[in-house]
Every structure is written in structure tokens, then in C-alpha cells.
Amino acid sequence: MSMESVEVGNNISKGILEDQIVIPDEDIMDERNDADHVQQDDLVESQQTSIDQENYFVWKRNAPFLYDYLQTSALLWPSLTVQFFPDVEKQDDRTLGYRLLTGTYTSGSMPEYLTIMQLQVKNQINVSIDDFNVDKKEFTSMKNLPNKISDIQKISHDQEINRARYNWSNPDIIATINGLGKVCIYDRTKHPSQPSINIKPEIILDYHKADGFAIGWNFNDELLTAASNGLIYVYDLNKWSKDKQILEPSNVVVAHDNGVNDASFLFKNNSIFGSVGEDKQYKIWDKRNSTSNHILSYSHETSPINSLAFNPVNQYLSAIGDAEGNILIHDLRNFDKPIRKIEKAHSSSITCLEWNYNKPTVLASGSEDNLVKLWNVSEEYDNLIFVHGGHLYGINDLSWNPNDDWMISSVSNDNSLHVWKPSF
């Protein structure tokens, strides 16, 4: 709208006599107000999309200077989950092979799959003087680069996959949880590389009856699951019998009001686990406690807590992320208050956190603001060390590669899977 048309509209409105003003019916006013709100929301969303796209193009221009390795893959459907497998395959003198665990989320539009992918990475690249790029002032080579990420196994899955995690003590055993709270456990060695509708999970656990996102293993073949009904179940796979075909929870915990957002075992303790929820509570539990009461509790005043990560090296260290973009670092020995706060670490809700397996003071965080950020929590100030801005929509999950100090994977609602390694 031009300035002239605005001025004309204002002049007309000033010329209306008071007794000529008709007050609309309240229902009509409500409809108009609703329409105005919709238009304002659409405008804000459009402006935000424009900003996100502009930020993406800035990132894309600078990407060659930011990474030692960057692989972006467009998936047919978004994945809400990603996890690097613990193994690495030396395929030849210069090529390494890594595996990734993902799952589809088609919202019922298409069949769902649990997917295992393979990533080939050149460990060494031979270059000559002819590969020197004068503009970039560096050597570049596109010769004999390995194939991009490829699917090596797809397993049919009932309903969308909210989260998938392999068993620490046997990575061939994989557990998933879906939007109905149903937990499926697969032995991937018993399934073909291509999906079959006749193939079913080895174990089905259907106790939650509510949307589930939290799932994790300890090193004793025990599985922890949690859902929006506020309950946490612990299952002992050592008690599974093919004859009975039933596995009941060994522990049932009424954990949080309004739902559990995340839960996991401590890395170095098969009995202690933590949980965070919509009730703004962070709680520590001991499954050996017959009363099912938490042993530690922290009340977060500002907003619901979305994500929880225990440090793989320091058993006392943990991180939580909330719906306002804040990260809090806790020491279990002094649980009353966080030992460090990263306020407004993200401009939107935090969706996932994970500590680096090989550099235990480094924490990765993902958010609905489309960014993955890396933090060095040993530094009291200026602890942000890298920002990955390659996704166009919010981050669903991320995973460090345990066989590479700085390689990390991330998945987003923009149907993308990124594997990247910052250049420091």
C-alpha cells in the first residue's frame, strides 16, 4: 500500500459523522478480529520465513570456509531421529564407512520405515598442484569422491517413528517409540535389507497408550521409555522369553504432570536415570528404590524442560534445555541449582542435546530456531564455539560420531540429513 492511499483512507475516516457510525454485531467483530489475527500471524510467519531463507543463503555462501566436511542429503520424508552407530568400517586405504540410524515420519501418508544408512568418507584425498584453487587459496579435488549417504537396510514399521535408539551392549538390537506410545524392538540381523510387510518386530511393548518421545538403554540390556501420560517404564530384556511372548515393565514410575519430554540412564550407572517434563521439573530416579520416589529434584521456574543429556565421561554432569531456549548445566552432587546457565542459548525452544563422546566438555544443542550450536561448557564466558545454520526448519535430533572427534549429524523438519565437521 502506498503512502497516498493511506492518507486518503485516513481523511475518509475523519470525515465520518459520529451519528453515522454503525457498531457491528459482536459476532461479526469477533470474526473480523479473528481474521485480523490470522492475517497478522500469516504476515509474521512470512517475514520469519524470509529471514530464515536469507540466513540460509548467507550460510550457503560461507559453508566452504566453515567445514572440514559437509554432507547434506534430502530425505523423502523428515526424520525425527538420528544416531551414529558405534562401529567404523575401513573400506579401503582411504575410505571409512559409518552407519546412521534414522526413521521416517510421513504422518500416515506412506508406509513408515526404520532405516539404516551408510556414509562413506574419504580418510585421505590425493591432490596435485592442478587442484589448487586460486580464488579460494586452497587445494580442492572432486576426483574419486565416495558416494553420498545410501540406505543399506529398511525395516517396515507400524506408525511414524518419534525416536529410535540402539542397545549399547548390542547395537543390532534397536528400539523405537511412536506417536501412540507403542514400543517396538527389532533384531536387525533377522530382517532383510529391503522392507517386507510380513516382517514384524521381535518384541512389542504397548503400555503407554500416549505419545512417546523418550527412549534409551543402559549397558545391562534394560530399556527405558517415557510418554506424554507422565509415566516412565523400565523393561529388562533379560527376562524376555520367546515362549511367553510377553515382557512386562520391571519398573513403573509416575514421573511428571502433563507429560515426560525426555528421559535417559546415566552412562556409567545402570540403575540411575533422569527425566524432565512439562511440569518444569528435572528429577533423578533409582530403579532399585522400591517406593518409586525420585531421589533428587530440581524445579525450573521459567518454562517446561524439553531435553536432557548426561555426560558420557563425567557421571555427575548433565545438561537440560527448556522451551525458552535456555541451557542449564547440573552437577548431581549439588543439585539444588545449576552450576552454569547459558541464557537464551537459542531464540526458540530447545529440542535436543548431546555431549561429545571424545571431548566431554563440548555440548551440542538443537532448536526450533533451525540452528545447531556447539558449546564448550568449561569456559565461563564466550563458550559458543560453532553454529551450524544449514537447516531451513527446526532441528529434530542430532548425534555425535563416536569415531570422529568433531563429526556430527543432524535432522530437521525440512526433510534434510546433514553430516558435518566444523573447521577450527
ZAVOMI-971848 format. One record per residue (C-alpha): chain; residue number from 1; x, z, y. Coordinates in steps of 0.5 Angstrom, whole numbers, plus 2048, in hexadecimal, padded with zeros to 3 digits. Each point is the difference from the previous one (the first is absolute). Layout:
BEGIN
PT  mol  seq   xx   zz   yy
PT    A  NUM    X    Z    Y
...
END
This chain:
BEGIN
PT  mol  seq   xx   zz   yy
PT    A    1  800  800  800
PT    A    2  803  7FE  807
PT    A    3  800  805  806
PT    A    4  7FB  7FC  803
PT    A    5  7FB  800  7FB
PT    A    6  801  808  800
PT    A    7  7FF  800  808
PT    A    8  7F9  7FC  7FF
PT    A    9  7FE  805  7FB
PT    A   10  801  806  804
PT    A   11  7FD  7FD  806
PT    A   12  7FA  7FF  7FC
PT    A   13  7FF  807  7FD
PT    A   14  801  803  807
PT    A   15  7FA  7FB  803
PT    A   16  7FB  803  7FB
PT    A   17  7FB  805  803
PT    A   18  7FF  807  7FD
PT    A   19  7F9  7FF  7FE
PT    A   20  801  7F9  7FD
PT    A   21  805  804  7FA
PT    A   22  7FD  800  7FA
PT    A   23  802  805  7FB
PT    A   24  801  7FD  7F9
PT    A   25  7FD  804  7FA
PT    A   26  804  805  7FD
PT    A   27  801  7FC  7F9
PT    A   28  802  7FA  804
PT    A   29  805  804  804
PT    A   30  803  802  7F9
PT    A   31  800  7F9  7FD
PT    A   32  804  7FE  807
PT    A   33  805  806  7FF
PT    A   34  801  7FE  7F9
PT    A   35  801  7F9  802
PT    A   36  805  802  806
PT    A   37  804  805  7FB
PT    A   38  800  7FA  7FB
PT    A   39  803  7FB  805
PT    A   40  805  806  802
PT    A   41  802  801  7F9
PT    A   42  801  7F9  7FF
PT    A   43  804  7FF  806
PT    A   44  805  806  7FF
PT    A   45  800  7FD  7F9
PT    A   46  802  7F9  802
PT    A   47  805  803  805
PT    A   48  803  804  7FB
PT    A   49  801  7FA  7FB
PT    A   50  803  7FC  806
PT    A   51  805  806  801
PT    A   52  802  800  7F8
PT    A   53  801  7F9  800
PT    A   54  804  800  806
PT    A   55  804  806  7FD
PT    A   56  801  7FC  7F9
PT    A   57  803  7F9  804
PT    A   58  805  805  803
PT    A   59  802  803  7F9
PT    A   60  800  7F9  7FD
PT    A   61  805  7FD  805
PT    A   62  804  806  800
PT    A   63  800  801  7F8
PT    A   64  806  7FC  7FE
PT    A   65  804  805  804
PT    A   66  7FD  807  7FE
PT    A   67  800  7FF  7F8
PT    A   68  806  7FF  7FB
PT    A   69  7FA  7FE  7FB
PT    A   70  7F9  7FE  801
PT    A   71  7FB  7FD  7FC
PT    A   72  7F9  7FF  802
PT    A   73  7FA  7FE  7FB
PT    A   74  7F9  7FE  801
PT    A   75  7FC  803  7FA
PT    A   76  7F9  7FD  7FF
PT    A   77  7FD  807  801
PT    A   78  802  806  803
PT    A   79  803  806  7FC
PT    A   80  7FF  807  802
PT    A   81  806  802  7FB
PT    A   82  807  7FE  7FF
PT    A   83  806  804  7FC
PT    A   84  807  7FD  7FF
PT    A   85  802  801  7F8
PT    A   86  806  805  7FF
PT    A   87  804  7FA  7FC
PT    A   88  804  7FA  802
PT    A   89  802  7FA  7FC
PT    A   90  806  7FD  801
PT    A   91  7FE  7F8  7FF
PT    A   92  807  7FD  801
PT    A   93  806  802  804
PT    A   94  7FD  7FF  807
PT    A   95  7F8  801  7FF
PT    A   96  7FD  807  7FF
PT    A   97  7F9  801  7FE
PT    A   98  7FB  805  802
PT    A   99  7F9  802  7FE
PT    A  100  7FA  802  804
PT    A  101  7F9  803  7FE
PT    A  102  7FA  7FD  804
PT    A  103  7F9  800  7FF
PT    A  104  7FA  7FB  803
PT    A  105  7FA  802  805
PT    A  106  7FB  7FB  800
PT    A  107  7FA  804  802
PT    A  108  7FD  7FD  7FA
PT    A  109  800  7F9  802
PT    A  110  805  7FE  7FA
PT    A  111  803  804  7FA
PT    A  112  805  805  801
PT    A  113  807  801  7FD
PT    A  114  805  805  7FF
PT    A  115  807  7FB  802
PT    A  116  807  801  7FE
PT    A  117  804  7FC  805
PT    A  118  808  7FE  7FF
PT    A  119  804  7FF  806
PT    A  120  807  7FC  800
PT    A  121  805  802  805
PT    A  122  807  7FD  801
PT    A  123  805  805  7FF
PT    A  124  806  7FB  802
PT    A  125  7FF  7FA  804
PT    A  126  805  7FB  800
PT    A  127  801  7FC  807
PT    A  128  805  7FC  803
PT    A  129  802  7FE  807
PT    A  130  7FB  7FB  800
PT    A  131  7FB  805  800
PT    A  132  802  803  807
PT    A  133  7FA  800  805
PT    A  134  803  7FF  807
PT    A  135  7F9  803  803
PT    A  136  800  806  7FC
PT    A  137  807  801  800
PT    A  138  800  802  7F8
PT    A  139  800  7FD  7F9
PT    A  140  7F9  7FD  7FD
PT    A  141  7FF  7FD  7FA
PT    A  142  7FA  7FD  7FD
PT    A  143  803  7FE  7F9
PT    A  144  7FE  802  7F9
PT    A  145  7FC  806  803
PT    A  146  7FC  803  7FB
PT    A  147  7F8  7FF  7FF
PT    A  148  7FB  804  804
PT    A  149  7FC  806  7FD
PT    A  150  7FD  7FE  7FA
PT    A  151  7FA  803  7FB
PT    A  152  803  802  7F9
PT    A  153  7FA  804  7FE
PT    A  154  7F9  800  802
PT    A  155  7FB  805  7FC
PT    A  156  7F9  800  801
PT    A  157  7FD  806  804
PT    A  158  7F9  803  801
PT    A  159  7FE  800  807
PT    A  160  805  800  806
PT    A  161  807  804  800
PT    A  162  801  805  805
PT    A  163  806  803  7FD
PT    A  164  805  7FE  7FA
PT    A  165  806  804  7FE
PT    A  166  804  800  7FA
PT    A  167  802  806  7FC
PT    A  168  807  803  802
PT    A  169  802  801  7F9
PT    A  170  7FE  7F9  7FD
PT    A  171  7FF  7FB  805
PT    A  172  7FC  7FC  7FB
PT    A  173  7FA  805  801
PT    A  174  7FC  7FE  806
PT    A  175  7FA  804  803
PT    A  176  7FB  7FD  805
PT    A  177  7FA  803  804
PT    A  178  7FB  7FC  803
PT    A  179  7FA  801  805
PT    A  180  7FB  803  7FB
PT    A  181  806  805  7FE
PT    A  182  801  7FE  7F9
PT    A  183  807  800  7FE
PT    A  184  803  7FB  7FB
PT    A  185  806  801  7FC
PT    A  186  804  7FA  7FE
PT    A  187  806  7FF  7FB
PT    A  188  802  7F9  803
PT    A  189  804  7FF  7FA
PT    A  190  7F9  7FF  7FC
PT    A  191  7FE  7FB  805
PT    A  192  801  7F8  800
PT    A  193  803  7FD  806
PT    A  194  7FA  7FD  802
PT    A  195  7F9  803  801
PT    A  196  7FB  801  7FB
PT    A  197  7F9  802  801
PT    A  198  800  803  7F9
PT    A  199  806  805  802
PT    A  200  7FE  807  802
PT    A  201  804  806  802
PT    A  202  803  804  7FB
PT    A  203  7FD  806  803
PT    A  204  7FA  801  805
PT    A  205  7FF  807  804
PT    A  206  7F9  800  803
PT    A  207  7FF  806  803
PT    A  208  801  800  808
PT    A  209  7FA  7FB  801
PT    A  210  802  800  807
PT    A  211  805  7FB  804
PT    A  212  807  802  7FE
PT    A  213  807  7FE  803
PT    A  214  805  806  7FE
PT    A  215  803  7FF  7F9
PT    A  216  807  802  7FE
PT    A  217  804  802  7FA
PT    A  218  805  806  7FE
PT    A  219  806  7FF  7FB
PT    A  220  7FC  803  7FB
PT    A  221  7FB  7FB  7FF
PT    A  222  7FB  803  804
PT    A  223  7FB  7FC  805
PT    A  224  7FD  803  806
PT    A  225  7FA  7FD  803
PT    A  226  7FC  801  806
PT    A  227  7FA  7FD  804
PT    A  228  7FB  801  806
PT    A  229  7FC  805  7FC
PT    A  230  805  805  801
PT    A  231  803  801  7F9
PT    A  232  806  800  7FD
PT    A  233  801  7FE  7F9
PT    A  234  807  801  7FB
PT    A  235  800  7FD  7FA
PT    A  236  805  801  7FA
PT    A  237  801  7F9  7FD
PT    A  238  804  804  7FA
PT    A  239  7F9  802  7FE
PT    A  240  7FD  7F9  7FF
PT    A  241  7FE  7FE  7F9
PT    A  242  7FE  7F9  7FE
PT    A  243  7FB  804  7FB
PT    A  244  7FC  804  805
PT    A  245  801  7FA  806
PT    A  246  7FE  806  805
PT    A  247  805  803  805
PT    A  248  7FD  806  804
PT    A  249  803  803  806
PT    A  250  805  806  7FF
PT    A  251  7FF  802  807
PT    A  252  7FA  7FF  805
PT    A  253  802  802  807
PT    A  254  7FA  801  805
PT    A  255  805  7FE  806
PT    A  256  7FD  7FD  806
PT    A  257  7FA  800  804
PT    A  258  7FE  7F9  802
PT    A  259  805  7FD  7FB
PT    A  260  807  7FF  7FE
PT    A  261  804  7FB  803
PT    A  262  807  801  7FD
PT    A  263  803  804  7FA
PT    A  264  806  800  7FC
PT    A  265  805  804  7FC
PT    A  266  807  803  802
PT    A  267  805  7FB  7FE
PT    A  268  804  806  7FD
PT    A  269  7FB  804  7FD
PT    A  270  7FA  7FE  7FB
PT    A  271  7FC  806  802
PT    A  272  7FF  800  807
PT    A  273  7FC  7FB  804
PT    A  274  7FE  7FF  807
PT    A  275  7F9  7FD  803
PT    A  276  7FE  7FE  807
PT    A  277  7F9  7FF  803
PT    A  278  7FA  7FE  805
PT    A  279  800  808  801
PT    A  280  806  7FF  804
PT    A  281  804  805  7FA
PT    A  282  806  7FF  7FC
PT    A  283  800  804  7FA
PT    A  284  805  801  7FB
PT    A  285  7FE  802  7F8
PT    A  286  803  802  7FA
PT    A  287  7FC  7FE  7FA
PT    A  288  803  806  7FC
PT    A  289  7FB  804  804
PT    A  290  7FA  802  7FC
PT    A  291  7FC  801  807
PT    A  292  801  7F9  802
PT    A  293  801  803  807
PT    A  294  805  7FD  805
PT    A  295  807  804  801
PT    A  296  802  7FD  807
PT    A  297  7FB  7FD  805
PT    A  298  801  7FD  807
PT    A  299  7FB  7FF  805
PT    A  300  801  7FA  804
PT    A  301  7FC  801  807
PT    A  302  7FF  7F9  802
PT    A  303  7FE  7FB  7FB
PT    A  304  7FF  7FE  7F9
PT    A  305  806  7FF  7FC
PT    A  306  801  7FA  7FC
PT    A  307  806  7FF  7FD
PT    A  308  805  805  7FC
PT    A  309  807  7FF  7FE
PT    A  310  805  804  7FC
PT    A  311  808  7FF  801
PT    A  312  803  7FE  7F9
PT    A  313  806  804  801
PT    A  314  7FF  806  804
PT    A  315  7FA  803  7FD
PT    A  316  7FE  804  806
PT    A  317  7FF  7FB  804
PT    A  318  7F9  7FC  801
PT    A  319  7FD  7FB  806
PT    A  320  7F9  800  802
PT    A  321  7FD  7FA  804
PT    A  322  7F9  801  804
PT    A  323  7FA  7FC  803
PT    A  324  803  800  807
PT    A  325  807  7FD  7FE
PT    A  326  804  807  7FF
PT    A  327  805  801  7FB
PT    A  328  802  808  7FE
PT    A  329  806  802  7FC
PT    A  330  7FF  806  7FC
PT    A  331  804  805  7FC
PT    A  332  7FD  803  7FA
PT    A  333  804  807  802
PT    A  334  7FD  800  807
PT    A  335  7F9  7FD  7FF
PT    A  336  7FC  803  806
PT    A  337  803  7FB  805
PT    A  338  803  7F9  7FF
PT    A  339  808  800  801
PT    A  340  7FF  7FA  804
PT    A  341  7FB  7FC  804
PT    A  342  800  7F8  801
PT    A  343  7FA  800  805
PT    A  344  7FD  7F9  801
PT    A  345  805  7FD  7FB
PT    A  346  7FA  7FA  7FF
PT    A  347  7FB  7FE  805
PT    A  348  7FB  801  7FB
PT    A  349  7FE  803  7F9
PT    A  350  806  801  7FB
PT    A  351  7FE  7FD  7F9
PT    A  352  807  801  7FC
PT    A  353  806  804  800
PT    A  354  806  800  7FB
PT    A  355  807  803  800
PT    A  356  806  7FB  7FF
PT    A  357  803  802  7F9
PT    A  358  807  7FF  802
PT    A  359  800  802  807
PT    A  360  7FC  806  7FF
PT    A  361  7FF  802  808
PT    A  362  7FD  7F9  801
PT    A  363  7F9  7FF  800
PT    A  364  7FB  7FA  800
PT    A  365  7F9  800  804
PT    A  366  7FB  7FB  800
PT    A  367  7FA  800  804
PT    A  368  7FA  7FC  802
PT    A  369  804  7FE  806
PT    A  370  803  7FB  7FC
PT    A  371  807  803  800
PT    A  372  804  803  7FB
PT    A  373  805  805  803
PT    A  374  807  803  7FD
PT    A  375  802  807  803
PT    A  376  806  804  7FF
PT    A  377  7FD  807  800
PT    A  378  807  803  800
PT    A  379  800  7FE  807
PT    A  380  7FC  805  805
PT    A  381  7FF  7FA  805
PT    A  382  800  7F9  800
PT    A  383  7FF  800  7F9
PT    A  384  7FD  7F9  7FF
PT    A  385  805  7FB  7FD
PT    A  386  7FC  7FA  7FF
PT    A  387  7F9  7FD  801
PT    A  388  7FD  7FA  7FB
PT    A  389  7FB  7FC  804
PT    A  390  7FF  7FA  7FC
PT    A  391  7F8  802  7FE
PT    A  392  7FA  7FE  803
PT    A  393  7FC  805  7FE
PT    A  394  800  808  7FE
PT    A  395  805  802  7FA
PT    A  396  7FD  802  7FA
PT    A  397  806  802  7FC
PT    A  398  808  800  800
PT    A  399  805  801  7FA
PT    A  400  808  801  801
PT    A  401  804  7FC  7FB
PT    A  402  804  806  7FC
PT    A  403  805  7FB  7FE
PT    A  404  802  7FE  807
PT    A  405  801  805  806
PT    A  406  7FC  7FC  805
PT    A  407  7FC  7FB  7FD
PT    A  408  7F8  802  801
PT    A  409  7FA  7FD  7FE
PT    A  410  7F9  800  804
PT    A  411  7F9  7FD  7FF
PT    A  412  7FB  7FF  805
PT    A  413  7F8  7FE  801
PT    A  414  803  7F9  803
PT    A  415  801  7FE  7F8
PT    A  416  808  801  801
PT    A  417  805  803  7FC
PT    A  418  807  801  804
PT    A  419  806  802  7FD
PT    A  420  805  801  805
PT    A  421  807  804  801
PT    A  422  802  802  807
PT    A  423  806  7FD  803
PT    A  424  804  806  803
END
